[in-house]
């Protein structure tokens, strides 16, 4: 690892009129005393400080420093900055040009050393601005005090890195992305920041894959850090990988609520439609004990099971069943939600859940219009009522509480992010 020094040249470089060392000379001596390997120096100058830059380069190439001539670059700034040396935007633009020059001469392990004590006030400030903006994560901003104005316990050369401000900015953005369940965006931002740890990256990847219902990849995301995380995440994802129906229904329910919270209404309606149908199958299979599915491949097998259920009385009931509009059921065909509702109405114990399921019909119809007719969905009417219906339904059928696992995950991720500052 080596260092590259970047500095504007001031009127006090390389030496003041009183023969006091200027900030560039002082900084170079300090770094060398600290056993820092300096591979390059880039000096930015205006037309007014061109001779100062030439003199500073000459000093760097002479005893006791003896830098090679090719290791010291003189960079004239744009004439606009020379004519307006108090323009902050022009100073930052010039500093960025110097930064690009430094990058062309550095590798990933090199550190950029910014001298914030030479040049006009805006030139001095430009280095801190670039660091705070995240342009240079591997950098130091140095200040050099006037020896005549130093306090007793003050160092003449010291760092004033403002990278912590950038980390605070990044932290705020990442935490907001996490609270919005935008795990993919949070991952991208985290990787570009200085806040990433193996655990936070793994938890974000886990959240992204779990929210996408890709439970195998979610499980794999935790493998490298399994000993350093709360075991609840492994327990929950293991149950989901085993296709536990109650866990799956619970997962889709919370997934749907997050879509609704984020105003992703079309995706929300797709989840609700799938949840409604799977709740019907869950009641029929788990509560009634009638093992059927909607697969057309085993249609005859499932209808045979229906014919034999309760000594044939269920099938007789379905033959005589009439829907709200007086329509008969299509028996021996694909088992649709309408057939499932009729099967459940055969037993009085499902009246409560069925009433709630029926209240979701209009929203499922809206989903069909959105998918098949390309009808846009920009709002959900009577959203509080819909939330209430879903909550009551899940409580009655699955026993779900309002403990959203993604909210718990978000809390743990944000807690770990706070520790990284």
N, C-alpha and C positions, 0 to 999 in steps of 0.2 A: 504494500500500500504506500502511495506517495501523495504529495499535495501539489496543487496548482493554485498559485496566488493570482487573484484578480483585483485590480484597483484602478480607480480614476487617479489621475496625477493632479496634485494641487500646487499652488504657488509656493508652498513650504517644502516641496520635495526637490531633490533628496535632502537638502538642509535648509533651515531657515536662515535669515540674514544674520542671526545671532550665532550661527554655526551649531545650533541645536539640531539634532537628527530629526528628519521628517518622519511621518507615520509609516511610510513604506519601508524605509531603512530600519526603523525600530521593530516593525513586525517581522521582517526577514530575520533579523538577529535573534529575536525571541523564539521563532520557530526552530531555527538552527540550534539554539541552546536546548530546546526541548527534544533534540535528536530527530526532528522531522525531516524526511527526505523531500526536498523540493525539486520537482521535475520540470516545472515551467512557471514563468511569470508573464502575465498579460497586463500591459499598462495602457489604459484608455486616456486619451488627452484631447483637449480642444486646441484650436489654433493658438490660443493665449498661453497654453502650458506645454507647447510642443518642445521648447528648449528644456523645460524641467524634465520632460519624459526622456529626452536624449541624455541628459546628465544623470538621471536615475539609472538608466540602462548601463551607462559607462561605469557607475559605481558598482552595480551588480556583477559586472564582468571583471572587476579588479579585486585586489586583495582587500579584505581577507575572504571574500565570498567566492570569487572566481567562477561565476556561472558561465557556461558556454554561451557564446553570442546567439546561437540558434535557439537557446532555451528562454530567451527574453524577447517578447513580441511588443512592438509599439503599434497601437491601433488608434488612428485618428477618428474622432466621432463625427457624426453628421454636422455639416455646417450650420444647420438649424440650431443644434445644441450649443455650438460655439458662439452663435449670435444671441442665444437665449439660455444661458447656463442655469437659470432658475426654473426651467420648465420641467416639472416632474415626469410627465409622460415621455418627453424626449430623453430624459436621463434613464428611465427604465428601459426604453427601446435600445439605447446604447449599451446598457448593462446586459440585456438579453443577447445582443450581438457578441459581446465578449464571452458570454456563457456558451454560445454556440461554438466559438473558437476553442474554448477550453474543452468542451465535450469531444471535439475532433482530435484532441491530443490526450484524452484520458481513457481509462478503462473502468469497469464497474466497481473496482475496489478503491479507486482514487478519491480523495477528498478535496473539495474546492474551498479555498480559504479566501474570504472576502474582506478586504480592508475598507471599513466604513468610517475612516477618519481622514480621507483625502478627497479633495474636490469641493464643490459647492454643497450646501446642505442637502439639496435634492439628489445630488449624485451619491452622497453618503447613504441616504435613505433607500436608494434603489435596491441595494443588496438585500436589505432586510425585507423589502417588499417581495422580491423574487423568492426568498426563502419561505416567507409566510404563505405565499401563493402556492407552494408545493413544487416549484420548478426544480429545486435542487435539494432532495432529501439528504444527501451526503455532503453537508457543507457546514462551515463555521463562519459566523460574522464576528469580526474583530474590531474592537475599539482601542485607540491609543490615546491616553491622556496627555495633556500638556504638562510637562514635568514641573512647571512653575505654579500650576494650579492643583496639584495632587494633595490629597489628605494624607495624614500620617500612615494610616493602615490601608491605603488604596494601592492597587496594582496599576502599573502604567499600561500594561497590555492585558486585556481581558476579553472573554467572549460575551456576546449579547445575542445568542441564538434565539430566534423567534419561531423556530420550528414547532414549538409547543402550541402556538396559536393555530398553526395549520392543522395539527392533530386535533385540536378542539373543534375546528371547523368540520373536519372530516368526521369526528365522532358524532357531532350533531346530525349530520346528513345520514350517516349509517344507521343511527338509532331511529331516525324518522322512517327510513326505508324498512327497518325491521318491524316497527310498529304498524307499518302499512302492509306487512306480510310480503314485502317485495324482496324475497331472499336472494333472487338472482341479481338484482341491482345492488343490494348490500354486499354481496360477494365481490362484485366488480369494483365497487368503491373501496372496500376493505383491502383488496389486493394491491391497490394503487396507493394506499396510505402506509403509514408507519405503525399501524395499530394491529396488524394481523398476527394471530397466534394459531398454532395447529388446532387448538380446541375451538376457537371461534369460527375458523374456516370450516371445520368439520360440522359444527352445529348448524351453520348457515346452509351448507350443502345438504345436510340431513333435512332441514326445514323445507328447502326447495323441492327435493325429491319426494318427501312425504306429502307435501301439499299437491304435488303432481300425481299422487297415488301410485308412485313408483317405489314400492316398499322395499324391494330388493336393493336398489341403489341407495335408498335412505339408510338401510342397515349397513351396507358396505362403507358408507361415509363415516360411520362411527368406529369401525374396526381399529384404525390406527390410534385412536384416543380413548378407547373403551375404559381404560383404567382411570381416566382423569375426568369423567363426566358422571352425571347423575344416572344411576342405573334404570330409572324410570323410562328413559328414552329407548333403551334396548328392550325392556319388557314390553313396552307398547308396540314397538315396531315388530317384535317377534310375534305378537298376537295377530297383528295385521297380515304378516307374511303367511301365517297359518290359515288365513281366510276365515277367521272366527266371524260369523255373520253379525253378531251384535256389535263387535268392535268395528267392523266395516261400515255398518249403518251409522254408528256414532261418528265415525271419521267423515263420512260424506255429509252428515248433518252440519258439523262444524265447518267443513270446507265450504258448504253452501252459504252459511252465515257470513263467512269472510268475504265471499263474492258479493253478497248483498251489501256488506259494510263498505266495500270498495266501489260500489255502484257498477259492478260488472253484471248487469241485469240479465243479459242473454245467457251467460255462463251459469248464473244463479238458477235460472229457470230450468236449464238442462239438468243441473244437480237435483233440483226439487222433483222433477219428473221421474228421474231414475230412483230417487229416494222413495217416492210414493209407491212405485211398482215393487221395489224390493221389500218395503215394509209389508205390503200385501202378501208377498210370497213368504216372508218371515212368519207372519201370523198363521198362514195356512200350514206351513211345514213344521214350525217349532211349537205352535200353540195347539193346532188341531191334530198334528201328527200325520198329515197327508203329504207324502213326499212326491211333489211334482215340481216342474219348472216350465219356463216359457220356451224351451228349446223345441224346434219343430222336428228334430231328428228322432226323438223318442215319443212322438205324439201318441201313438197307440198305447204305449206302456203307461203313460200318465193317465190317459182316459180310462184304461182298465182299472187303475188304482182308484179313480173317482167312482167307477161303477160298483166297485166292491166295498167302498167305504160305507160304514154303518148299514151293512146288509142291503145296499142298493138304494137306501132311502134318499141319500144325497143326490144321486143321479136323477131319481124321479123328481126331486124338488127342482133341479136345474131344468128338466124338460118342461116343467110347468111355469118356470120363472119368466116374469115380464119386467123389463126395465122401466124407468120413469116415463119413457115415451111409448111404452107398450110393446117394445120390440122383444123378440125372442133371442135367446143366446145361440150362437153358432157352436153347437156341441161337436165334439170329435175334431175340432180344428185347433189352431194355435190358442194356447191359454193366455188370454188377454187380461188386463186389469178388470174389465167388466165381469169376466168369468170369476176372477178371484173375489171380487166384491160379492157376487152372488153366492159363492161357496161360503164366505164368512157370514153372510146374512142368514145362512141355514142355522147358525148357532147364535143364540141370544147373547152370549158372553162378549161378543165383539161389537156391540152396538155403539159404545163410546168411541173406541178408536176409529170405527168406520165413519162415524159422523165427521170426525176431524179429517180423515182421508178424503172424504167427498168434498170438503171445503177447499181442497187443493186443486180440484178439477179445473176451475177457470184458469188457474196459473199454468197448469199443464197444457191447456188448450193454447194459451198465449205462447208457450214454448214451441208448440207445433207450428204456429203461424210464423214464429221467428225463424225456425229451422227450414221449414218446407216452402214458405211463401216469401222468404226474405223480408219479413216485417221487422222493422227496428224496434228496440225496446230501450227507452231512455228514462223510464221511471216505473215504479211499482206502486199501484194504487193500494191505499190502506195498508202500508207497510207494517205499522205496529200490530195490526190484527193478524197479518200473516206470520209475523214473528211469534205471536202468542199461540197461534194454532200449531206451528211447528214444534214449539217448546212443549206444549201439552201432549202432543202426539208422541214425541220421543220419550217423554217421561212415562207415559202409560205403557208403551210397547217395549222399550229398552231399559227404562229406568235411568235415563241420562240426566245429569245435572248440568248446570251452566258453566262448569269448569272446562273451558276451552283449552285443550292441550297446547295449541299454538300460542296462546297468551302466556302460558307458563314457560314455553320455550323462549319466547321473546324476552321475558323478564330475565331469564338466565343468561341469554346472549348479551343483553344490555349491561347486566351486572359485570360480566367478564370484560366487556369493552371499557367500562369505567375504570377497571383495574389497570388497563394498559396505558392510561395517561400518566 
